[in-house]
Amino acid sequence: MLDQLRALAVFAKVADLGSFRAAARALGLSPSVVSHHVRELEARLALPLVHRSTRRLALTPDGEVLVAAAREMADAAERGLGAVTGRGATVAGTLRVTAPAFLTTTRFPRDLAEFARAHPRVRLTLAFTDAPRDLLRDGLDLALRLGRLTESTHTARKLTEMRRVLVASPRYRAAHPVTAPAGLAALDVVHLSSRPAEFVLTSRDRRHTATVAYAPRVAADSAEAMRELVLADVGVATLPEVTVRADLARGRLVELLPGWHAAAVPVYAVWPHSAQRTALTTRFVEFLAERVAALFAPP
Protein backbone atom coordinates (compact mmCIF):
# COMPACT_ATOMS: atom_id res chain seq x y z
CA MET A 1 0.00 0.00 0.00
CA LEU A 2 2.79 2.47 0.87
CA ASP A 3 4.42 1.92 -2.52
CA GLN A 4 1.12 2.64 -4.25
CA LEU A 5 0.61 5.85 -2.28
CA ARG A 6 4.11 6.98 -3.16
CA ALA A 7 3.53 6.19 -6.83
CA LEU A 8 0.22 8.07 -6.78
CA ALA A 9 1.92 11.16 -5.34
CA VAL A 10 4.62 11.02 -8.04
CA PHE A 11 2.00 10.50 -10.73
CA ALA A 12 0.04 13.56 -9.54
CA LYS A 13 3.17 15.70 -9.74
CA VAL A 14 3.97 14.42 -13.24
CA ALA A 15 0.44 15.23 -14.38
CA ASP A 16 0.51 18.72 -12.87
CA LEU A 17 3.93 19.69 -14.26
CA GLY A 18 3.57 17.97 -17.62
CA SER A 19 6.86 16.09 -17.76
CA PHE A 20 8.92 13.52 -15.87
CA ARG A 21 11.91 15.85 -15.75
CA ALA A 22 9.95 18.75 -14.23
CA ALA A 23 8.38 16.43 -11.67
CA ALA A 24 11.81 15.03 -10.82
CA ARG A 25 13.15 18.54 -10.13
CA ALA A 26 10.14 19.39 -7.95
CA LEU A 27 10.38 16.15 -5.96
CA GLY A 28 14.15 16.01 -5.66
CA LEU A 29 14.32 12.67 -7.50
CA SER A 30 15.99 11.51 -10.67
CA PRO A 31 13.86 11.35 -13.86
CA SER A 32 14.45 7.59 -14.01
CA VAL A 33 13.00 7.11 -10.52
CA VAL A 34 9.95 9.22 -11.40
CA SER A 35 9.45 7.24 -14.60
CA HIS A 36 9.83 3.99 -12.66
CA HIS A 37 7.04 4.93 -10.23
CA VAL A 38 4.63 5.73 -13.06
CA ARG A 39 5.51 2.54 -14.96
CA GLU A 40 4.97 0.46 -11.81
CA LEU A 41 1.58 2.11 -11.30
CA GLU A 42 0.61 1.37 -14.91
CA ALA A 43 1.77 -2.23 -14.58
CA ARG A 44 -0.23 -2.76 -11.38
CA LEU A 45 -3.37 -1.34 -12.98
CA ALA A 46 -2.69 -2.96 -16.38
CA LEU A 47 -3.64 0.38 -17.92
CA PRO A 48 -1.68 3.13 -19.69
CA LEU A 49 -1.91 6.39 -17.73
CA VAL A 50 0.13 8.78 -19.89
CA HIS A 51 0.87 9.34 -23.56
CA ARG A 52 4.61 9.99 -23.70
CA SER A 53 6.20 12.36 -26.23
CA THR A 54 9.47 14.21 -26.64
CA ARG A 55 7.86 17.53 -25.66
CA ARG A 56 5.03 17.18 -23.17
CA LEU A 57 3.14 14.16 -21.98
CA ALA A 58 -0.64 13.93 -21.90
CA LEU A 59 -2.91 11.82 -19.72
CA THR A 60 -4.98 8.97 -21.10
CA PRO A 61 -8.69 8.89 -20.19
CA ASP A 62 -7.87 6.45 -17.38
CA GLY A 63 -5.07 8.74 -16.27
CA GLU A 64 -7.50 11.68 -16.07
CA VAL A 65 -9.76 9.65 -13.78
CA LEU A 66 -6.94 8.52 -11.52
CA VAL A 67 -5.18 11.88 -11.24
CA ALA A 68 -8.21 13.49 -9.56
CA ALA A 69 -8.00 10.99 -6.71
CA ALA A 70 -4.21 11.24 -6.60
CA ARG A 71 -4.42 15.02 -6.22
CA GLU A 72 -6.97 14.74 -3.42
CA MET A 73 -4.68 12.31 -1.61
CA ALA A 74 -1.63 14.56 -1.99
CA ASP A 75 -3.60 17.67 -1.01
CA ALA A 76 -4.92 16.05 2.15
CA ALA A 77 -1.44 14.92 3.19
CA GLU A 78 0.08 18.34 2.52
CA ARG A 79 -2.66 20.16 4.42
CA GLY A 80 -2.12 17.94 7.43
CA LEU A 81 1.65 18.27 7.35
CA GLY A 82 1.42 22.01 6.86
CA ALA A 83 -0.98 22.45 9.76
CA VAL A 84 1.22 20.48 12.14
CA THR A 85 4.48 22.01 10.92
CA GLY A 86 3.12 25.52 11.18
CA ARG A 87 2.44 25.22 14.93
CA GLY A 88 5.96 25.48 16.19
CA ALA A 89 8.64 24.61 13.70
CA THR A 90 10.86 27.22 12.10
CA VAL A 91 9.57 28.18 8.67
CA ALA A 92 12.15 27.20 6.05
CA GLY A 93 12.45 26.53 2.35
CA THR A 94 12.61 28.26 -1.01
CA LEU A 95 9.86 30.48 -2.34
CA ARG A 96 9.87 31.74 -5.95
CA VAL A 97 7.54 34.73 -6.25
CA THR A 98 6.50 36.99 -9.12
CA ALA A 99 4.83 40.39 -8.69
CA PRO A 100 4.05 43.46 -10.82
CA ALA A 101 7.13 45.53 -11.61
CA PHE A 102 5.62 48.82 -10.46
CA LEU A 103 5.65 47.54 -6.89
CA THR A 104 9.43 48.09 -6.83
CA THR A 105 8.67 51.83 -6.57
CA THR A 106 6.57 51.32 -3.43
CA ARG A 107 7.40 50.06 0.04
CA PHE A 108 6.62 46.48 -1.04
CA PRO A 109 10.32 45.46 -1.35
CA ARG A 110 10.84 46.70 2.23
CA ASP A 111 7.91 44.55 3.32
CA LEU A 112 9.55 41.55 1.68
CA ALA A 113 12.81 42.42 3.42
CA GLU A 114 10.96 42.32 6.73
CA PHE A 115 9.63 38.86 5.93
CA ALA A 116 13.13 37.70 4.99
CA ARG A 117 14.59 39.02 8.26
CA ALA A 118 11.84 37.37 10.29
CA HIS A 119 12.45 34.01 8.58
CA PRO A 120 16.21 33.63 8.05
CA ARG A 121 15.87 30.04 6.79
CA VAL A 122 13.65 31.10 3.90
CA ARG A 123 15.29 31.71 0.52
CA LEU A 124 13.30 34.13 -1.66
CA THR A 125 13.61 34.43 -5.43
CA LEU A 126 11.72 37.51 -6.67
CA ALA A 127 10.67 38.24 -10.26
CA PHE A 128 9.21 41.71 -10.72
CA THR A 129 7.53 42.01 -14.11
CA ASP A 130 4.32 43.43 -15.54
CA ALA A 131 4.25 40.66 -18.17
CA PRO A 132 2.19 37.60 -17.20
CA ARG A 133 4.20 34.57 -16.10
CA ASP A 134 3.20 30.92 -16.32
CA LEU A 135 3.64 29.57 -12.81
CA LEU A 136 4.13 25.93 -13.76
CA ARG A 137 6.26 26.49 -16.86
CA ASP A 138 8.48 29.05 -15.11
CA GLY A 139 8.80 27.09 -11.87
CA LEU A 140 7.17 29.75 -9.69
CA ASP A 141 5.55 29.06 -6.34
CA LEU A 142 3.33 32.12 -6.02
CA ALA A 143 2.23 35.19 -7.96
CA LEU A 144 0.73 38.51 -6.94
CA ARG A 145 -1.83 39.13 -9.69
CA LEU A 146 -3.99 42.13 -10.57
CA GLY A 147 -7.33 42.00 -12.36
CA ARG A 148 -9.66 39.20 -13.34
CA LEU A 149 -8.14 35.73 -13.10
CA THR A 150 -8.31 33.27 -15.95
CA GLU A 151 -6.28 30.29 -14.64
CA SER A 152 -8.95 27.87 -13.46
CA THR A 153 -6.36 25.28 -12.37
CA HIS A 154 -4.67 27.55 -9.80
CA THR A 155 -5.60 28.34 -6.23
CA ALA A 156 -6.22 32.01 -5.48
CA ARG A 157 -6.97 34.22 -2.50
CA LYS A 158 -8.23 37.77 -2.95
CA LEU A 159 -6.13 40.10 -0.82
CA THR A 160 -7.60 43.55 -1.49
CA GLU A 161 -8.50 45.93 -4.30
CA MET A 162 -6.18 48.43 -5.97
CA ARG A 163 -7.50 51.92 -6.62
CA ARG A 164 -6.60 53.56 -9.94
CA VAL A 165 -6.65 57.18 -10.98
CA LEU A 166 -6.88 58.91 -14.37
CA VAL A 167 -4.02 61.41 -14.55
CA ALA A 168 -2.19 63.83 -16.83
CA SER A 169 0.57 66.38 -16.43
CA PRO A 170 -0.61 69.95 -15.66
CA ARG A 171 0.76 71.11 -19.02
CA TYR A 172 -1.10 68.43 -20.97
CA ARG A 173 -4.36 69.09 -19.15
CA ALA A 174 -4.10 72.81 -19.82
CA ALA A 175 -3.60 72.16 -23.53
CA HIS A 176 -6.33 69.50 -23.72
CA PRO A 177 -9.16 70.39 -21.32
CA VAL A 178 -11.84 67.77 -20.85
CA THR A 179 -15.03 68.06 -18.81
CA ALA A 180 -16.87 64.77 -19.46
CA PRO A 181 -15.91 61.12 -20.06
CA ALA A 182 -16.85 61.30 -23.75
CA GLY A 183 -14.06 63.82 -24.30
CA LEU A 184 -11.41 61.27 -23.32
CA ALA A 185 -11.62 59.55 -26.72
CA ALA A 186 -10.00 62.60 -28.36
CA LEU A 187 -6.98 62.63 -26.03
CA ASP A 188 -3.58 60.98 -26.43
CA VAL A 189 -3.69 57.88 -24.23
CA VAL A 190 -0.75 56.00 -22.73
CA HIS A 191 -2.04 52.44 -22.60
CA LEU A 192 -1.10 49.33 -20.62
CA SER A 193 -0.82 46.73 -23.36
CA SER A 194 -2.19 43.85 -21.26
CA ARG A 195 -5.55 45.58 -20.67
CA PRO A 196 -8.49 46.49 -22.96
CA ALA A 197 -8.21 49.86 -24.73
CA GLU A 198 -11.05 51.54 -22.93
CA PHE A 199 -11.79 53.70 -19.91
CA VAL A 200 -14.44 52.32 -17.55
CA LEU A 201 -15.54 55.08 -15.18
CA THR A 202 -18.12 55.41 -12.43
CA SER A 203 -19.47 58.69 -11.10
CA ARG A 204 -18.59 59.49 -7.51
CA ASP A 205 -22.22 59.09 -6.47
CA ARG A 206 -22.21 55.64 -8.21
CA ARG A 207 -25.33 56.55 -10.18
CA HIS A 208 -23.71 56.60 -13.62
CA THR A 209 -21.10 54.61 -15.53
CA ALA A 210 -19.27 55.40 -18.75
CA THR A 211 -17.18 53.22 -21.04
CA VAL A 212 -15.01 55.09 -23.53
CA ALA A 213 -12.96 53.22 -26.15
CA TYR A 214 -9.75 54.81 -27.39
CA ALA A 215 -6.91 54.29 -29.85
CA PRO A 216 -3.67 54.32 -27.80
CA ARG A 217 -1.05 56.91 -28.65
CA VAL A 218 1.61 54.87 -26.87
CA ALA A 219 1.31 51.31 -25.52
CA ALA A 220 3.66 49.94 -22.87
CA ASP A 221 3.87 46.80 -20.76
CA SER A 222 5.14 48.66 -17.69
CA ALA A 223 3.10 50.86 -15.35
CA GLU A 224 6.24 52.73 -14.30
CA ALA A 225 7.11 53.48 -17.93
CA MET A 226 3.56 54.76 -18.40
CA ARG A 227 3.99 57.10 -15.43
CA GLU A 228 7.20 58.54 -16.88
CA LEU A 229 5.51 59.09 -20.25
CA VAL A 230 2.63 60.93 -18.62
CA LEU A 231 5.06 63.08 -16.61
CA ALA A 232 6.73 63.93 -19.94
CA ASP A 233 3.45 65.36 -21.33
CA VAL A 234 2.83 62.52 -23.80
CA GLY A 235 -0.79 61.96 -22.80
CA VAL A 236 -3.16 60.65 -20.13
CA ALA A 237 -3.25 57.29 -18.39
CA THR A 238 -5.03 55.30 -15.71
CA LEU A 239 -2.39 54.35 -13.16
CA PRO A 240 -2.29 52.66 -9.75
CA GLU A 241 -3.01 55.33 -7.17
CA VAL A 242 -0.17 54.15 -4.95
CA THR A 243 2.37 54.91 -7.70
CA VAL A 244 1.22 58.50 -8.34
CA ARG A 245 0.26 59.53 -4.80
CA ALA A 246 3.39 61.62 -4.34
CA ASP A 247 3.13 63.13 -7.84
CA LEU A 248 -0.43 64.28 -7.16
CA ALA A 249 0.54 65.75 -3.78
CA ARG A 250 3.40 67.73 -5.36
CA GLY A 251 1.42 68.87 -8.39
CA ARG A 252 3.56 66.97 -10.87
CA LEU A 253 0.42 65.18 -12.02
CA VAL A 254 -3.26 66.15 -11.82
CA GLU A 255 -6.39 64.04 -11.75
CA LEU A 256 -8.71 64.27 -14.74
CA LEU A 257 -12.47 64.27 -14.22
CA PRO A 258 -12.39 64.19 -10.41
CA GLY A 259 -16.15 63.59 -10.43
CA TRP A 260 -15.48 60.14 -11.90
CA HIS A 261 -13.24 57.28 -10.84
CA ALA A 262 -11.77 54.27 -12.58
CA ALA A 263 -12.87 50.81 -11.51
CA ALA A 264 -10.75 49.27 -8.76
CA VAL A 265 -8.72 46.20 -9.68
CA PRO A 266 -8.77 43.08 -7.48
CA VAL A 267 -5.43 41.87 -6.13
CA TYR A 268 -4.87 38.14 -5.68
CA ALA A 269 -2.26 35.78 -4.34
CA VAL A 270 -2.16 32.87 -6.79
CA TRP A 271 -0.33 29.58 -6.49
CA PRO A 272 -0.45 26.28 -8.39
CA HIS A 273 -3.05 23.80 -7.23
CA SER A 274 -0.26 21.24 -7.16
CA ALA A 275 1.93 23.33 -4.84
CA GLN A 276 2.60 21.99 -1.38
CA ARG A 277 0.54 23.94 1.16
CA THR A 278 3.35 23.97 3.65
CA ALA A 279 3.84 26.28 6.61
CA LEU A 280 5.98 28.50 4.35
CA THR A 281 3.27 29.04 1.75
CA THR A 282 0.62 29.60 4.40
CA ARG A 283 2.77 32.05 6.34
CA PHE A 284 3.71 34.02 3.24
CA VAL A 285 0.12 34.34 1.98
CA GLU A 286 -0.98 35.55 5.43
CA PHE A 287 1.86 38.06 5.38
CA LEU A 288 0.81 39.28 1.92
CA ALA A 289 -2.82 39.62 2.99
CA GLU A 290 -1.82 42.10 5.70
CA ARG A 291 0.88 44.06 3.90
CA VAL A 292 -0.75 44.31 0.47
CA ALA A 293 -4.01 45.55 1.99
CA ALA A 294 -2.04 48.25 3.84
CA LEU A 295 -0.05 49.13 0.72
CA PHE A 296 -3.13 49.86 -1.38
CA ALA A 297 -5.20 51.45 1.38
CA PRO A 298 -6.23 55.10 0.92
CA PRO A 299 -3.72 57.58 2.38
C-alpha positions as CSV (number, residue, x, y, z in Angstrom):
1,M,0.0,0.0,0.0
2,L,2.8,2.5,0.9
3,D,4.4,1.9,-2.5
4,Q,1.1,2.6,-4.2
5,L,0.6,5.8,-2.3
6,R,4.1,7.0,-3.2
7,A,3.5,6.2,-6.8
8,L,0.2,8.1,-6.8
9,A,1.9,11.2,-5.3
10,V,4.6,11.0,-8.0
11,F,2.0,10.5,-10.7
12,A,0.0,13.6,-9.5
13,K,3.2,15.7,-9.7
14,V,4.0,14.4,-13.2
15,A,0.4,15.2,-14.4
16,D,0.5,18.7,-12.9
17,L,3.9,19.7,-14.3
18,G,3.6,18.0,-17.6
19,S,6.9,16.1,-17.8
20,F,8.9,13.5,-15.9
21,R,11.9,15.9,-15.8
22,A,9.9,18.7,-14.2
23,A,8.4,16.4,-11.7
24,A,11.8,15.0,-10.8
25,R,13.1,18.5,-10.1
26,A,10.1,19.4,-8.0
27,L,10.4,16.1,-6.0
28,G,14.1,16.0,-5.7
29,L,14.3,12.7,-7.5
30,S,16.0,11.5,-10.7
31,P,13.9,11.3,-13.9
32,S,14.5,7.6,-14.0
33,V,13.0,7.1,-10.5
34,V,10.0,9.2,-11.4
35,S,9.4,7.2,-14.6
36,H,9.8,4.0,-12.7
37,H,7.0,4.9,-10.2
38,V,4.6,5.7,-13.1
39,R,5.5,2.5,-15.0
40,E,5.0,0.5,-11.8
41,L,1.6,2.1,-11.3
42,E,0.6,1.4,-14.9
43,A,1.8,-2.2,-14.6
44,R,-0.2,-2.8,-11.4
45,L,-3.4,-1.3,-13.0
46,A,-2.7,-3.0,-16.4
47,L,-3.6,0.4,-17.9
48,P,-1.7,3.1,-19.7
49,L,-1.9,6.4,-17.7
50,V,0.1,8.8,-19.9
51,H,0.9,9.3,-23.6
52,R,4.6,10.0,-23.7
53,S,6.2,12.4,-26.2
54,T,9.5,14.2,-26.6
55,R,7.9,17.5,-25.7
56,R,5.0,17.2,-23.2
57,L,3.1,14.2,-22.0
58,A,-0.6,13.9,-21.9
59,L,-2.9,11.8,-19.7
60,T,-5.0,9.0,-21.1
61,P,-8.7,8.9,-20.2
62,D,-7.9,6.4,-17.4
63,G,-5.1,8.7,-16.3
64,E,-7.5,11.7,-16.1
65,V,-9.8,9.6,-13.8
66,L,-6.9,8.5,-11.5
67,V,-5.2,11.9,-11.2
68,A,-8.2,13.5,-9.6
69,A,-8.0,11.0,-6.7
70,A,-4.2,11.2,-6.6
71,R,-4.4,15.0,-6.2
72,E,-7.0,14.7,-3.4
73,M,-4.7,12.3,-1.6
74,A,-1.6,14.6,-2.0
75,D,-3.6,17.7,-1.0
76,A,-4.9,16.0,2.2
77,A,-1.4,14.9,3.2
78,E,0.1,18.3,2.5
79,R,-2.7,20.2,4.4
80,G,-2.1,17.9,7.4
81,L,1.6,18.3,7.4
82,G,1.4,22.0,6.9
83,A,-1.0,22.4,9.8
84,V,1.2,20.5,12.1
85,T,4.5,22.0,10.9
86,G,3.1,25.5,11.2
87,R,2.4,25.2,14.9
88,G,6.0,25.5,16.2
89,A,8.6,24.6,13.7
90,T,10.9,27.2,12.1
91,V,9.6,28.2,8.7
92,A,12.1,27.2,6.0
93,G,12.5,26.5,2.4
94,T,12.6,28.3,-1.0
95,L,9.9,30.5,-2.3
96,R,9.9,31.7,-5.9
97,V,7.5,34.7,-6.2
98,T,6.5,37.0,-9.1
99,A,4.8,40.4,-8.7
100,P,4.0,43.5,-10.8
101,A,7.1,45.5,-11.6
102,F,5.6,48.8,-10.5
103,L,5.7,47.5,-6.9
104,T,9.4,48.1,-6.8
105,T,8.7,51.8,-6.6
106,T,6.6,51.3,-3.4
107,R,7.4,50.1,0.0
108,F,6.6,46.5,-1.0
109,P,10.3,45.5,-1.3
110,R,10.8,46.7,2.2
111,D,7.9,44.6,3.3
112,L,9.6,41.5,1.7
113,A,12.8,42.4,3.4
114,E,11.0,42.3,6.7
115,F,9.6,38.9,5.9
116,A,13.1,37.7,5.0
117,R,14.6,39.0,8.3
118,A,11.8,37.4,10.3
119,H,12.5,34.0,8.6
120,P,16.2,33.6,8.1
121,R,15.9,30.0,6.8
122,V,13.7,31.1,3.9
123,R,15.3,31.7,0.5
124,L,13.3,34.1,-1.7
125,T,13.6,34.4,-5.4
126,L,11.7,37.5,-6.7
127,A,10.7,38.2,-10.3
128,F,9.2,41.7,-10.7
129,T,7.5,42.0,-14.1
130,D,4.3,43.4,-15.5
131,A,4.3,40.7,-18.2
132,P,2.2,37.6,-17.2
133,R,4.2,34.6,-16.1
134,D,3.2,30.9,-16.3
135,L,3.6,29.6,-12.8
136,L,4.1,25.9,-13.8
137,R,6.3,26.5,-16.9
138,D,8.5,29.0,-15.1
139,G,8.8,27.1,-11.9
140,L,7.2,29.8,-9.7
141,D,5.5,29.1,-6.3
142,L,3.3,32.1,-6.0
143,A,2.2,35.2,-8.0
144,L,0.7,38.5,-6.9
145,R,-1.8,39.1,-9.7
146,L,-4.0,42.1,-10.6
147,G,-7.3,42.0,-12.4
148,R,-9.7,39.2,-13.3
149,L,-8.1,35.7,-13.1
150,T,-8.3,33.3,-16.0
151,E,-6.3,30.3,-14.6
152,S,-9.0,27.9,-13.5
153,T,-6.4,25.3,-12.4
154,H,-4.7,27.5,-9.8
155,T,-5.6,28.3,-6.2
156,A,-6.2,32.0,-5.5
157,R,-7.0,34.2,-2.5
158,K,-8.2,37.8,-3.0
159,L,-6.1,40.1,-0.8
160,T,-7.6,43.5,-1.5
161,E,-8.5,45.9,-4.3
162,M,-6.2,48.4,-6.0
163,R,-7.5,51.9,-6.6
164,R,-6.6,53.6,-9.9
165,V,-6.6,57.2,-11.0
166,L,-6.9,58.9,-14.4
167,V,-4.0,61.4,-14.6
168,A,-2.2,63.8,-16.8
169,S,0.6,66.4,-16.4
170,P,-0.6,69.9,-15.7
171,R,0.8,71.1,-19.0
172,Y,-1.1,68.4,-21.0
173,R,-4.4,69.1,-19.1
174,A,-4.1,72.8,-19.8
175,A,-3.6,72.2,-23.5
176,H,-6.3,69.5,-23.7
177,P,-9.2,70.4,-21.3
178,V,-11.8,67.8,-20.8
179,T,-15.0,68.1,-18.8
180,A,-16.9,64.8,-19.5
181,P,-15.9,61.1,-20.1
182,A,-16.9,61.3,-23.8
183,G,-14.1,63.8,-24.3
184,L,-11.4,61.3,-23.3
185,A,-11.6,59.6,-26.7
186,A,-10.0,62.6,-28.4
187,L,-7.0,62.6,-26.0
188,D,-3.6,61.0,-26.4
189,V,-3.7,57.9,-24.2
190,V,-0.8,56.0,-22.7
191,H,-2.0,52.4,-22.6
192,L,-1.1,49.3,-20.6
193,S,-0.8,46.7,-23.4
194,S,-2.2,43.9,-21.3
195,R,-5.6,45.6,-20.7
196,P,-8.5,46.5,-23.0
197,A,-8.2,49.9,-24.7
198,E,-11.1,51.5,-22.9
199,F,-11.8,53.7,-19.9
200,V,-14.4,52.3,-17.6
201,L,-15.5,55.1,-15.2
202,T,-18.1,55.4,-12.4
203,S,-19.5,58.7,-11.1
204,R,-18.6,59.5,-7.5
205,D,-22.2,59.1,-6.5
206,R,-22.2,55.6,-8.2
207,R,-25.3,56.5,-10.2
208,H,-23.7,56.6,-13.6
209,T,-21.1,54.6,-15.5
210,A,-19.3,55.4,-18.7
211,T,-17.2,53.2,-21.0
212,V,-15.0,55.1,-23.5
213,A,-13.0,53.2,-26.1
214,Y,-9.8,54.8,-27.4
215,A,-6.9,54.3,-29.8
216,P,-3.7,54.3,-27.8
217,R,-1.1,56.9,-28.6
218,V,1.6,54.9,-26.9
219,A,1.3,51.3,-25.5
220,A,3.7,49.9,-22.9
221,D,3.9,46.8,-20.8
222,S,5.1,48.7,-17.7
223,A,3.1,50.9,-15.3
224,E,6.2,52.7,-14.3
225,A,7.1,53.5,-17.9
226,M,3.6,54.8,-18.4
227,R,4.0,57.1,-15.4
228,E,7.2,58.5,-16.9
229,L,5.5,59.1,-20.3
230,V,2.6,60.9,-18.6
231,L,5.1,63.1,-16.6
232,A,6.7,63.9,-19.9
233,D,3.4,65.4,-21.3
234,V,2.8,62.5,-23.8
235,G,-0.8,62.0,-22.8
236,V,-3.2,60.7,-20.1
237,A,-3.2,57.3,-18.4
238,T,-5.0,55.3,-15.7
239,L,-2.4,54.4,-13.2
240,P,-2.3,52.7,-9.8
241,E,-3.0,55.3,-7.2
242,V,-0.2,54.1,-5.0
243,T,2.4,54.9,-7.7
244,V,1.2,58.5,-8.3
245,R,0.3,59.5,-4.8
246,A,3.4,61.6,-4.3
247,D,3.1,63.1,-7.8
248,L,-0.4,64.3,-7.2
249,A,0.5,65.7,-3.8
250,R,3.4,67.7,-5.4
251,G,1.4,68.9,-8.4
252,R,3.6,67.0,-10.9
253,L,0.4,65.2,-12.0
254,V,-3.3,66.1,-11.8
255,E,-6.4,64.0,-11.8
256,L,-8.7,64.3,-14.7
257,L,-12.5,64.3,-14.2
258,P,-12.4,64.2,-10.4
259,G,-16.1,63.6,-10.4
260,W,-15.5,60.1,-11.9
261,H,-13.2,57.3,-10.8
262,A,-11.8,54.3,-12.6
263,A,-12.9,50.8,-11.5
264,A,-10.8,49.3,-8.8
265,V,-8.7,46.2,-9.7
266,P,-8.8,43.1,-7.5
267,V,-5.4,41.9,-6.1
268,Y,-4.9,38.1,-5.7
269,A,-2.3,35.8,-4.3
270,V,-2.2,32.9,-6.8
271,W,-0.3,29.6,-6.5
272,P,-0.5,26.3,-8.4
273,H,-3.0,23.8,-7.2
274,S,-0.3,21.2,-7.2
275,A,1.9,23.3,-4.8
276,Q,2.6,22.0,-1.4
277,R,0.5,23.9,1.2
278,T,3.4,24.0,3.6
279,A,3.8,26.3,6.6
280,L,6.0,28.5,4.4
281,T,3.3,29.0,1.7
282,T,0.6,29.6,4.4
283,R,2.8,32.0,6.3
284,F,3.7,34.0,3.2
285,V,0.1,34.3,2.0
286,E,-1.0,35.6,5.4
287,F,1.9,38.1,5.4
288,L,0.8,39.3,1.9
289,A,-2.8,39.6,3.0
290,E,-1.8,42.1,5.7
291,R,0.9,44.1,3.9
292,V,-0.8,44.3,0.5
293,A,-4.0,45.6,2.0
294,A,-2.0,48.3,3.8
295,L,-0.1,49.1,0.7
296,F,-3.1,49.9,-1.4
297,A,-5.2,51.4,1.4
298,P,-6.2,55.1,0.9
299,P,-3.7,57.6,2.4
